[in-house]
């Protein structure tokens, strides 16, 4: 009898608590996934920019690795993390993505093409010395900046 009561209360506890663990809105998981991917981009681009600016000592192995990581990230299919309606107009506390992403898709494709070219050029050259890194890092910065300027809301103060 005690065992039956134990199982009953354990089942009751789980049935009451599990819905609390489920996402109320699945779009929030998608937003978190794309933010995570952007954080990985930043994690890898940061040392490259630091080396190019002389704030971090140039390290060929790190430069090549970080640039190749950016290239690997481009191979991820993140399209499903960007469904229409998941911009800051509907999720102001979760994302800075502007609705323009979905209404100006041709602009977004252009930014993606610029980014891909910049990353590929950087991956081919970043480990070949600081001058090679410097010659290619500007295009990466411009491709990121262009998209962020037009497709991302400014940070709230």
VMD Tcl script that builds the backbone (N, CA, C; Angstrom):
set m [mol new atoms 471]
animate dup $m
set s [atomselect $m all]
$s set {name element resname resid chain x y z} {
  {N N UNK 1 A 0.817 -1.190 0.000}
  {CA C UNK 1 A 0.000 0.000 0.000}
  {C C UNK 1 A 0.869 1.265 0.000}
  {N N UNK 2 A 1.932 1.268 0.829}
  {CA C UNK 2 A 2.814 2.425 0.877}
  {C C UNK 2 A 3.444 2.672 -0.477}
  {N N UNK 3 A 3.830 1.600 -1.154}
  {CA C UNK 3 A 4.452 1.724 -2.469}
  {C C UNK 3 A 3.464 2.308 -3.474}
  {N N UNK 4 A 2.223 1.919 -3.412}
  {CA C UNK 4 A 1.192 2.449 -4.304}
  {C C UNK 4 A 1.007 3.939 -4.071}
  {N N UNK 5 A 0.965 4.343 -2.810}
  {CA C UNK 5 A 0.829 5.767 -2.483}
  {C C UNK 5 A 2.036 6.545 -2.987}
  {N N UNK 6 A 3.233 5.982 -2.816}
  {CA C UNK 6 A 4.453 6.636 -3.266}
  {C C UNK 6 A 4.397 6.875 -4.781}
  {N N UNK 7 A 4.034 5.825 -5.532}
  {CA C UNK 7 A 3.941 5.979 -6.991}
  {C C UNK 7 A 2.852 6.973 -7.383}
  {N N UNK 8 A 1.739 6.924 -6.667}
  {CA C UNK 8 A 0.646 7.861 -6.971}
  {C C UNK 8 A 1.096 9.309 -6.791}
  {N N UNK 9 A 1.719 9.592 -5.660}
  {CA C UNK 9 A 2.143 10.969 -5.394}
  {C C UNK 9 A 3.303 11.396 -6.304}
  {N N UNK 10 A 4.177 10.454 -6.637}
  {CA C UNK 10 A 5.262 10.767 -7.576}
  {C C UNK 10 A 4.671 11.107 -8.950}
  {N N UNK 11 A 3.717 10.292 -9.398}
  {CA C UNK 11 A 3.068 10.554 -10.684}
  {C C UNK 11 A 2.317 11.877 -10.655}
  {N N UNK 12 A 1.603 12.131 -9.570}
  {CA C UNK 12 A 0.866 13.380 -9.424}
  {C C UNK 12 A 1.820 14.571 -9.460}
  {N N UNK 13 A 2.927 14.458 -8.749}
  {CA C UNK 13 A 3.911 15.544 -8.741}
  {C C UNK 13 A 4.485 15.801 -10.123}
  {N N UNK 14 A 4.821 14.757 -10.837}
  {CA C UNK 14 A 5.343 14.920 -12.184}
  {C C UNK 14 A 4.301 15.514 -13.130}
  {N N UNK 15 A 3.087 15.029 -13.037}
  {CA C UNK 15 A 2.055 15.529 -13.951}
  {C C UNK 15 A 1.742 16.996 -13.704}
  {N N UNK 16 A 1.911 17.447 -12.492}
  {CA C UNK 16 A 1.659 18.852 -12.177}
  {C C UNK 16 A 2.863 19.716 -12.567}
  {N N UNK 17 A 4.084 19.191 -12.379}
  {CA C UNK 17 A 5.267 20.018 -12.602}
  {C C UNK 17 A 5.771 20.000 -14.038}
  {N N UNK 18 A 5.609 18.936 -14.782}
  {CA C UNK 18 A 6.161 18.866 -16.135}
  {C C UNK 18 A 5.644 19.954 -17.072}
  {N N UNK 19 A 4.360 20.292 -17.056}
  {CA C UNK 19 A 3.937 21.380 -17.936}
  {C C UNK 19 A 4.662 22.692 -17.661}
  {N N UNK 20 A 5.125 22.890 -16.457}
  {CA C UNK 20 A 5.881 24.095 -16.123}
  {C C UNK 20 A 7.225 24.136 -16.825}
  {N N UNK 21 A 7.762 22.958 -17.149}
  {CA C UNK 21 A 9.040 22.896 -17.850}
  {C C UNK 21 A 8.875 23.060 -19.365}
  {N N UNK 22 A 7.704 22.822 -19.869}
  {CA C UNK 22 A 7.474 22.947 -21.309}
  {C C UNK 22 A 7.445 24.421 -21.693}
  {N N UNK 23 A 7.926 24.705 -22.886}
  {CA C UNK 23 A 7.910 26.085 -23.361}
  {C C UNK 23 A 6.489 26.510 -23.659}
  {N N UNK 24 A 6.174 27.689 -23.196}
  {CA C UNK 24 A 4.850 28.243 -23.490}
  {C C UNK 24 A 4.792 28.682 -24.954}
  {N N UNK 25 A 5.922 29.150 -25.457}
  {CA C UNK 25 A 5.983 29.636 -26.827}
  {C C UNK 25 A 7.228 29.059 -27.498}
  {N N UNK 26 A 7.061 28.139 -28.436}
  {CA C UNK 26 A 8.227 27.505 -29.075}
  {C C UNK 26 A 9.113 28.492 -29.838}
  {N N UNK 27 A 8.588 29.640 -30.212}
  {CA C UNK 27 A 9.411 30.628 -30.922}
  {C C UNK 27 A 10.544 31.158 -30.041}
  {N N UNK 28 A 10.348 31.137 -28.740}
  {CA C UNK 28 A 11.409 31.606 -27.843}
  {C C UNK 28 A 12.639 30.709 -27.934}
  {N N UNK 29 A 12.438 29.416 -28.130}
  {CA C UNK 29 A 13.573 28.493 -28.317}
  {C C UNK 29 A 14.300 28.806 -29.622}
  {N N UNK 30 A 13.549 29.147 -30.654}
  {CA C UNK 30 A 14.158 29.480 -31.945}
  {C C UNK 30 A 14.991 30.756 -31.830}
  {N N UNK 31 A 14.454 31.727 -31.134}
  {CA C UNK 31 A 15.173 32.985 -30.925}
  {C C UNK 31 A 16.460 32.721 -30.141}
  {N N UNK 32 A 16.378 31.888 -29.114}
  {CA C UNK 32 A 17.577 31.550 -28.332}
  {C C UNK 32 A 18.602 30.832 -29.186}
  {N N UNK 33 A 18.153 29.956 -30.080}
  {CA C UNK 33 A 19.084 29.232 -30.955}
  {C C UNK 33 A 19.841 30.194 -31.861}
  {N N UNK 34 A 19.130 31.132 -32.458}
  {CA C UNK 34 A 19.829 32.055 -33.366}
  {C C UNK 34 A 20.729 33.013 -32.594}
  {N N UNK 35 A 20.329 33.399 -31.385}
  {CA C UNK 35 A 21.202 34.231 -30.564}
  {C C UNK 35 A 22.464 33.459 -30.189}
  {N N UNK 36 A 22.313 32.183 -29.923}
  {CA C UNK 36 A 23.467 31.347 -29.614}
  {C C UNK 36 A 24.432 31.260 -30.788}
  {N N UNK 37 A 23.883 31.128 -31.976}
  {CA C UNK 37 A 24.742 31.077 -33.161}
  {C C UNK 37 A 25.479 32.408 -33.335}
  {N N UNK 38 A 24.799 33.507 -33.107}
  {CA C UNK 38 A 25.451 34.818 -33.216}
  {C C UNK 38 A 26.536 34.980 -32.152}
  {N N UNK 39 A 26.310 34.422 -30.974}
  {CA C UNK 39 A 27.330 34.484 -29.927}
  {C C UNK 39 A 28.563 33.687 -30.336}
  {N N UNK 40 A 28.362 32.554 -30.983}
  {CA C UNK 40 A 29.498 31.778 -31.467}
  {C C UNK 40 A 30.265 32.541 -32.551}
  {N N UNK 41 A 29.536 33.242 -33.401}
  {CA C UNK 41 A 30.217 34.070 -34.402}
  {C C UNK 41 A 31.072 35.124 -33.707}
  {N N UNK 42 A 30.495 35.787 -32.734}
  {CA C UNK 42 A 31.210 36.829 -32.004}
  {C C UNK 42 A 32.412 36.256 -31.256}
  {N N UNK 43 A 32.240 35.100 -30.650}
  {CA C UNK 43 A 33.313 34.432 -29.919}
  {C C UNK 43 A 34.511 34.179 -30.829}
  {N N UNK 44 A 34.255 33.813 -32.065}
  {CA C UNK 44 A 35.335 33.519 -33.003}
  {C C UNK 44 A 35.855 34.764 -33.705}
  {N N UNK 45 A 35.001 35.714 -33.993}
  {CA C UNK 45 A 35.445 36.938 -34.669}
  {C C UNK 45 A 36.218 37.850 -33.723}
  {N N UNK 46 A 35.881 37.841 -32.447}
  {CA C UNK 46 A 36.521 38.728 -31.472}
  {C C UNK 46 A 38.034 38.672 -31.484}
  {N N UNK 47 A 38.636 37.486 -31.362}
  {CA C UNK 47 A 40.101 37.427 -31.396}
  {C C UNK 47 A 40.685 37.884 -32.732}
  {N N UNK 48 A 39.976 37.636 -33.803}
  {CA C UNK 48 A 40.468 38.070 -35.118}
  {C C UNK 48 A 40.535 39.592 -35.197}
  {N N UNK 49 A 39.478 40.247 -34.736}
  {CA C UNK 49 A 39.487 41.714 -34.710}
  {C C UNK 49 A 40.555 42.229 -33.744}
  {N N UNK 50 A 40.680 41.557 -32.595}
  {CA C UNK 50 A 41.686 41.951 -31.618}
  {C C UNK 50 A 43.098 41.861 -32.178}
  {N N UNK 51 A 43.392 40.786 -32.891}
  {CA C UNK 51 A 44.722 40.633 -33.498}
  {C C UNK 51 A 44.954 41.686 -34.574}
  {N N UNK 52 A 43.933 41.929 -35.385}
  {CA C UNK 52 A 44.075 42.909 -36.471}
  {C C UNK 52 A 44.309 44.311 -35.927}
  {N N UNK 53 A 43.728 44.613 -34.768}
  {CA C UNK 53 A 43.891 45.941 -34.162}
  {C C UNK 53 A 45.124 46.032 -33.271}
  {N N UNK 54 A 45.827 44.911 -33.094}
  {CA C UNK 54 A 47.018 44.911 -32.244}
  {C C UNK 54 A 46.703 44.826 -30.765}
  {N N UNK 55 A 45.467 44.548 -30.403}
  {CA C UNK 55 A 45.089 44.431 -28.990}
  {C C UNK 55 A 45.405 43.040 -28.443}
  {N N UNK 56 A 45.536 42.081 -29.338}
  {CA C UNK 56 A 45.902 40.714 -29.001}
  {C C UNK 56 A 47.090 40.365 -29.883}
  {N N UNK 57 A 48.076 39.707 -29.299}
  {CA C UNK 57 A 49.235 39.294 -30.099}
  {C C UNK 57 A 48.777 38.320 -31.184}
  {N N UNK 58 A 49.275 38.526 -32.393}
  {CA C UNK 58 A 48.896 37.651 -33.502}
  {C C UNK 58 A 49.352 36.226 -33.216}
  {N N UNK 59 A 48.442 35.291 -33.462}
  {CA C UNK 59 A 48.710 33.870 -33.294}
  {C C UNK 59 A 48.118 33.178 -34.513}
  {N N UNK 60 A 48.978 32.668 -35.378}
  {CA C UNK 60 A 48.533 32.073 -36.642}
  {C C UNK 60 A 47.568 30.914 -36.427}
  {N N UNK 61 A 47.870 30.078 -35.449}
  {CA C UNK 61 A 47.009 28.921 -35.189}
  {C C UNK 61 A 45.618 29.359 -34.730}
  {N N UNK 62 A 45.561 30.308 -33.806}
  {CA C UNK 62 A 44.273 30.825 -33.332}
  {C C UNK 62 A 43.524 31.537 -34.452}
  {N N UNK 63 A 44.241 32.321 -35.237}
  {CA C UNK 63 A 43.594 33.050 -36.334}
  {C C UNK 63 A 42.981 32.087 -37.347}
  {N N UNK 64 A 43.743 31.074 -37.721}
  {CA C UNK 64 A 43.223 30.099 -38.684}
  {C C UNK 64 A 42.046 29.329 -38.095}
  {N N UNK 65 A 42.170 28.935 -36.833}
  {CA C UNK 65 A 41.099 28.183 -36.185}
  {C C UNK 65 A 39.816 29.005 -36.077}
  {N N UNK 66 A 39.928 30.239 -35.616}
  {CA C UNK 66 A 38.743 31.084 -35.462}
  {C C UNK 66 A 38.079 31.359 -36.809}
  {N N UNK 67 A 38.888 31.642 -37.826}
  {CA C UNK 67 A 38.324 31.909 -39.155}
  {C C UNK 67 A 37.653 30.657 -39.716}
  {N N UNK 68 A 38.260 29.503 -39.507}
  {CA C UNK 68 A 37.648 28.262 -39.982}
  {C C UNK 68 A 36.399 27.916 -39.188}
  {N N UNK 69 A 36.368 28.289 -37.911}
  {CA C UNK 69 A 35.144 28.093 -37.130}
  {C C UNK 69 A 34.000 28.930 -37.704}
  {N N UNK 70 A 34.309 30.154 -38.113}
  {CA C UNK 70 A 33.283 30.994 -38.745}
  {C C UNK 70 A 32.776 30.332 -40.021}
  {N N UNK 71 A 33.681 29.741 -40.758}
  {CA C UNK 71 A 33.295 29.043 -41.998}
  {C C UNK 71 A 32.408 27.838 -41.669}
  {N N UNK 72 A 32.762 27.110 -40.625}
  {CA C UNK 72 A 31.952 25.964 -40.204}
  {C C UNK 72 A 30.562 26.410 -39.780}
  {N N UNK 73 A 30.478 27.509 -39.066}
  {CA C UNK 73 A 29.172 28.016 -38.636}
  {C C UNK 73 A 28.283 28.352 -39.825}
  {N N UNK 74 A 28.892 28.801 -40.921}
  {CA C UNK 74 A 28.091 29.116 -42.114}
  {C C UNK 74 A 27.419 27.878 -42.677}
  {N N UNK 75 A 27.992 26.710 -42.416}
  {CA C UNK 75 A 27.429 25.470 -42.950}
  {C C UNK 75 A 26.192 25.006 -42.186}
  {N N UNK 76 A 25.963 25.584 -41.005}
  {CA C UNK 76 A 24.770 25.224 -40.242}
  {C C UNK 76 A 23.519 25.735 -40.954}
  {N N UNK 77 A 22.505 24.898 -41.009}
  {CA C UNK 77 A 21.223 25.332 -41.567}
  {C C UNK 77 A 20.396 25.912 -40.432}
  {N N UNK 78 A 20.436 27.231 -40.311}
  {CA C UNK 78 A 19.727 27.912 -39.232}
  {C C UNK 78 A 18.402 28.524 -39.713}
  {N N UNK 79 A 17.997 28.208 -40.919}
  {CA C UNK 79 A 16.798 28.804 -41.487}
  {C C UNK 79 A 15.552 28.651 -40.640}
  {N N UNK 80 A 15.387 27.501 -40.011}
  {CA C UNK 80 A 14.169 27.290 -39.216}
  {C C UNK 80 A 14.170 28.091 -37.927}
  {N N UNK 81 A 15.307 28.691 -37.574}
  {CA C UNK 81 A 15.368 29.536 -36.376}
  {C C UNK 81 A 14.899 30.960 -36.671}
  {N N UNK 82 A 14.530 31.217 -37.918}
  {CA C UNK 82 A 14.137 32.566 -38.326}
  {C C UNK 82 A 12.726 32.605 -38.930}
  {N N UNK 83 A 11.727 32.040 -38.274}
  {CA C UNK 83 A 10.387 32.108 -38.871}
  {C C UNK 83 A 9.837 33.535 -38.828}
  {N N UNK 84 A 9.068 33.851 -39.831}
  {CA C UNK 84 A 8.438 35.167 -39.871}
  {C C UNK 84 A 7.609 35.359 -38.603}
  {N N UNK 85 A 7.630 36.564 -38.089}
  {CA C UNK 85 A 6.864 36.870 -36.887}
  {C C UNK 85 A 7.676 36.766 -35.603}
  {N N UNK 86 A 8.992 36.496 -35.736}
  {CA C UNK 86 A 9.822 36.371 -34.535}
  {C C UNK 86 A 10.781 37.556 -34.390}
  {N N UNK 87 A 10.335 38.704 -34.856}
  {CA C UNK 87 A 11.131 39.919 -34.713}
  {C C UNK 87 A 10.815 40.630 -33.410}
  {N N UNK 88 A 11.490 41.754 -33.220}
  {CA C UNK 88 A 11.311 42.491 -31.963}
  {C C UNK 88 A 9.953 43.169 -31.858}
  {N N UNK 89 A 9.189 43.206 -32.942}
  {CA C UNK 89 A 7.833 43.739 -32.847}
  {C C UNK 89 A 6.932 42.816 -32.034}
  {N N UNK 90 A 7.161 41.504 -32.142}
  {CA C UNK 90 A 6.373 40.524 -31.395}
  {C C UNK 90 A 7.086 40.010 -30.140}
  {N N UNK 91 A 8.413 40.115 -30.117}
  {CA C UNK 91 A 9.209 39.616 -28.992}
  {C C UNK 91 A 10.231 40.674 -28.560}
  {N N UNK 92 A 9.755 41.816 -28.090}
  {CA C UNK 92 A 10.663 42.929 -27.796}
  {C C UNK 92 A 11.678 42.648 -26.692}
  {N N UNK 93 A 11.363 41.757 -25.779}
  {CA C UNK 93 A 12.295 41.461 -24.698}
  {C C UNK 93 A 13.212 40.275 -25.013}
  {N N UNK 94 A 12.990 39.628 -26.156}
  {CA C UNK 94 A 13.758 38.426 -26.478}
  {C C UNK 94 A 14.732 38.613 -27.637}
  {N N UNK 95 A 14.469 39.572 -28.512}
  {CA C UNK 95 A 15.300 39.707 -29.703}
  {C C UNK 95 A 15.395 41.160 -30.149}
  {N N UNK 96 A 16.469 41.443 -30.843}
  {CA C UNK 96 A 16.637 42.761 -31.464}
  {C C UNK 96 A 16.432 42.674 -32.980}
  {N N UNK 97 A 16.057 41.501 -33.483}
  {CA C UNK 97 A 15.833 41.320 -34.919}
  {C C UNK 97 A 14.638 42.169 -35.361}
  {N N UNK 98 A 14.879 43.014 -36.343}
  {CA C UNK 98 A 13.816 43.880 -36.853}
  {C C UNK 98 A 12.926 43.136 -37.846}
  {N N UNK 99 A 11.658 43.491 -37.935}
  {CA C UNK 99 A 10.763 42.868 -38.912}
  {C C UNK 99 A 11.247 43.042 -40.350}
  {N N UNK 100 A 12.144 43.989 -40.579}
  {CA C UNK 100 A 12.699 44.206 -41.921}
  {C C UNK 100 A 13.376 42.956 -42.466}
  {N N UNK 101 A 13.815 42.076 -41.584}
  {CA C UNK 101 A 14.448 40.835 -42.029}
  {C C UNK 101 A 13.518 40.069 -42.949}
  {N N UNK 102 A 12.247 40.042 -42.632}
  {CA C UNK 102 A 11.307 39.244 -43.391}
  {C C UNK 102 A 10.676 40.030 -44.536}
  {N N UNK 103 A 10.669 41.344 -44.450}
  {CA C UNK 103 A 10.069 42.129 -45.536}
  {C C UNK 103 A 11.097 42.557 -46.581}
  {N N UNK 104 A 12.379 42.545 -46.227}
  {CA C UNK 104 A 13.457 42.922 -47.159}
  {C C UNK 104 A 14.381 41.741 -47.386}
  {N N UNK 105 A 13.803 40.630 -47.772}
  {CA C UNK 105 A 14.573 39.395 -47.876}
  {C C UNK 105 A 15.716 39.507 -48.880}
  {N N UNK 106 A 15.513 40.226 -49.970}
  {CA C UNK 106 A 16.592 40.347 -50.958}
  {C C UNK 106 A 17.795 41.079 -50.367}
  {N N UNK 107 A 17.553 42.057 -49.497}
  {CA C UNK 107 A 18.661 42.733 -48.812}
  {C C UNK 107 A 19.401 41.750 -47.905}
  {N N UNK 108 A 18.642 40.926 -47.208}
  {CA C UNK 108 A 19.236 39.939 -46.312}
  {C C UNK 108 A 20.117 38.962 -47.093}
  {N N UNK 109 A 19.656 38.534 -48.247}
  {CA C UNK 109 A 20.446 37.628 -49.087}
  {C C UNK 109 A 21.756 38.302 -49.489}
  {N N UNK 110 A 21.701 39.566 -49.811}
  {CA C UNK 110 A 22.918 40.304 -50.160}
  {C C UNK 110 A 23.898 40.353 -49.004}
  {N N UNK 111 A 23.394 40.604 -47.811}
  {CA C UNK 111 A 24.264 40.615 -46.629}
  {C C UNK 111 A 24.882 39.233 -46.406}
  {N N UNK 112 A 24.082 38.199 -46.582}
  {CA C UNK 112 A 24.578 36.833 -46.386}
  {C C UNK 112 A 25.662 36.499 -47.414}
  {N N UNK 113 A 25.481 36.943 -48.633}
  {CA C UNK 113 A 26.501 36.702 -49.661}
  {C C UNK 113 A 27.791 37.450 -49.347}
  {N N UNK 114 A 27.676 38.690 -48.893}
  {CA C UNK 114 A 28.860 39.461 -48.499}
  {C C UNK 114 A 29.574 38.786 -47.331}
  {N N UNK 115 A 28.807 38.323 -46.372}
  {CA C UNK 115 A 29.382 37.648 -45.206}
  {C C UNK 115 A 30.102 36.368 -45.638}
  {N N UNK 116 A 29.469 35.579 -46.487}
  {CA C UNK 116 A 30.072 34.317 -46.933}
  {C C UNK 116 A 31.392 34.568 -47.656}
  {N N UNK 117 A 31.425 35.557 -48.519}
  {CA C UNK 117 A 32.672 35.869 -49.230}
  {C C UNK 117 A 33.747 36.311 -48.244}
  {N N UNK 118 A 33.377 37.170 -47.309}
  {CA C UNK 118 A 34.340 37.660 -46.322}
  {C C UNK 118 A 34.886 36.520 -45.474}
  {N N UNK 119 A 34.024 35.621 -45.020}
  {CA C UNK 119 A 34.460 34.501 -44.187}
  {C C UNK 119 A 35.353 33.549 -44.982}
  {N N UNK 120 A 34.965 33.242 -46.205}
  {CA C UNK 120 A 35.782 32.343 -47.022}
  {C C UNK 120 A 37.161 32.938 -47.292}
  {N N UNK 121 A 37.218 34.225 -47.625}
  {CA C UNK 121 A 38.504 34.877 -47.852}
  {C C UNK 121 A 39.340 34.896 -46.569}
  {N N UNK 122 A 38.697 35.170 -45.465}
  {CA C UNK 122 A 39.388 35.217 -44.187}
  {C C UNK 122 A 39.920 33.836 -43.809}
  {N N UNK 123 A 39.108 32.810 -43.979}
  {CA C UNK 123 A 39.530 31.444 -43.642}
  {C C UNK 123 A 40.729 31.010 -44.487}
  {N N UNK 124 A 40.784 31.489 -45.706}
  {CA C UNK 124 A 41.899 31.130 -46.593}
  {C C UNK 124 A 43.186 31.860 -46.234}
  {N N UNK 125 A 43.089 32.971 -45.508}
  {CA C UNK 125 A 44.259 33.823 -45.299}
  {C C UNK 125 A 44.611 34.158 -43.863}
  {N N UNK 126 A 43.717 33.973 -42.917}
  {CA C UNK 126 A 43.930 34.460 -41.547}
  {C C UNK 126 A 45.180 33.880 -40.891}
  {N N UNK 127 A 45.535 32.657 -41.218}
  {CA C UNK 127 A 46.697 32.023 -40.602}
  {C C UNK 127 A 48.011 32.318 -41.297}
  {N N UNK 128 A 47.979 33.193 -42.297}
  {CA C UNK 128 A 49.178 33.476 -43.101}
  {C C UNK 128 A 49.885 34.757 -42.683}
  {N N UNK 129 A 49.727 35.168 -41.475}
  {CA C UNK 129 A 50.405 36.357 -40.975}
  {C C UNK 129 A 49.421 37.476 -40.691}
  {N N UNK 130 A 49.854 38.393 -39.835}
  {CA C UNK 130 A 48.983 39.478 -39.410}
  {C C UNK 130 A 48.594 40.377 -40.582}
  {N N UNK 131 A 49.479 40.558 -41.548}
  {CA C UNK 131 A 49.137 41.399 -42.697}
  {C C UNK 131 A 48.029 40.767 -43.532}
  {N N UNK 132 A 48.072 39.446 -43.690}
  {CA C UNK 132 A 47.010 38.746 -44.423}
  {C C UNK 132 A 45.690 38.845 -43.663}
  {N N UNK 133 A 45.776 38.742 -42.350}
  {CA C UNK 133 A 44.571 38.896 -41.526}
  {C C UNK 133 A 43.996 40.300 -41.696}
  {N N UNK 134 A 44.846 41.293 -41.553}
  {CA C UNK 134 A 44.394 42.680 -41.672}
  {C C UNK 134 A 43.790 42.962 -43.054}
  {N N UNK 135 A 44.340 42.347 -44.082}
  {CA C UNK 135 A 43.845 42.576 -45.437}
  {C C UNK 135 A 42.450 42.013 -45.651}
  {N N UNK 136 A 42.037 41.077 -44.804}
  {CA C UNK 136 A 40.748 40.411 -45.007}
  {C C UNK 136 A 39.715 40.686 -43.924}
  {N N UNK 137 A 40.132 41.190 -42.788}
  {CA C UNK 137 A 39.202 41.354 -41.668}
  {C C UNK 137 A 38.191 42.478 -41.892}
  {N N UNK 138 A 38.578 43.505 -42.627}
  {CA C UNK 138 A 37.669 44.634 -42.853}
  {C C UNK 138 A 36.383 44.225 -43.541}
  {N N UNK 139 A 36.486 43.326 -44.502}
  {CA C UNK 139 A 35.288 42.868 -45.221}
  {C C UNK 139 A 34.344 42.124 -44.282}
  {N N UNK 140 A 34.924 41.377 -43.332}
  {CA C UNK 140 A 34.070 40.696 -42.353}
  {C C UNK 140 A 33.330 41.717 -41.504}
  {N N UNK 141 A 34.060 42.694 -40.999}
  {CA C UNK 141 A 33.436 43.728 -40.180}
  {C C UNK 141 A 32.344 44.480 -40.925}
  {N N UNK 142 A 32.599 44.812 -42.175}
  {CA C UNK 142 A 31.600 45.540 -42.963}
  {C C UNK 142 A 30.361 44.685 -43.226}
  {N N UNK 143 A 30.563 43.396 -43.473}
  {CA C UNK 143 A 29.397 42.537 -43.745}
  {C C UNK 143 A 28.536 42.396 -42.490}
  {N N UNK 144 A 29.175 42.284 -41.345}
  {CA C UNK 144 A 28.409 42.199 -40.090}
  {C C UNK 144 A 27.694 43.522 -39.817}
  {N N UNK 145 A 28.434 44.605 -39.956}
  {CA C UNK 145 A 27.888 45.929 -39.657}
  {C C UNK 145 A 26.698 46.259 -40.557}
  {N N UNK 146 A 26.812 45.960 -41.839}
  {CA C UNK 146 A 25.720 46.269 -42.763}
  {C C UNK 146 A 24.413 45.623 -42.350}
  {N N UNK 147 A 24.481 44.360 -42.043}
  {CA C UNK 147 A 23.266 43.649 -41.638}
  {C C UNK 147 A 22.776 44.156 -40.286}
  {N N UNK 148 A 23.684 44.327 -39.353}
  {CA C UNK 148 A 23.275 44.788 -38.022}
  {C C UNK 148 A 22.690 46.197 -38.064}
  {N N UNK 149 A 23.236 47.054 -38.886}
  {CA C UNK 149 A 22.700 48.420 -38.986}
  {C C UNK 149 A 21.272 48.435 -39.512}
  {N N UNK 150 A 20.978 47.556 -40.471}
  {CA C UNK 150 A 19.668 47.585 -41.123}
  {C C UNK 150 A 18.663 46.569 -40.600}
  {N N UNK 151 A 19.133 45.524 -39.964}
  {CA C UNK 151 A 18.246 44.421 -39.594}
  {C C UNK 151 A 18.185 44.153 -38.086}
  {N N UNK 152 A 18.877 44.975 -37.307}
  {CA C UNK 152 A 18.908 44.767 -35.849}
  {C C UNK 152 A 18.651 46.071 -35.130}
  {N N UNK 153 A 17.785 46.027 -34.136}
  {CA C UNK 153 A 17.476 47.217 -33.349}
  {C C UNK 153 A 18.679 47.584 -32.477}
  {N N UNK 154 A 18.798 48.844 -32.195}
  {CA C UNK 154 A 19.844 49.320 -31.294}
  {C C UNK 154 A 19.595 48.750 -29.899}
  {N N UNK 155 A 20.668 48.631 -29.123}
  {CA C UNK 155 A 20.518 48.163 -27.735}
  {C C UNK 155 A 19.749 49.193 -26.919}
  {N N UNK 156 A 18.895 48.676 -26.045}
  {CA C UNK 156 A 18.180 49.558 -25.126}
  {C C UNK 156 A 19.154 49.994 -24.043}
  {N N UNK 157 A 19.056 51.233 -23.654}
  {CA C UNK 157 A 19.951 51.735 -22.608}
  {C C UNK 157 A 19.375 51.520 -21.257}
}
mol reanalyze $m
mol bondsrecalc $m
mol representation Tube
mol addrep $m
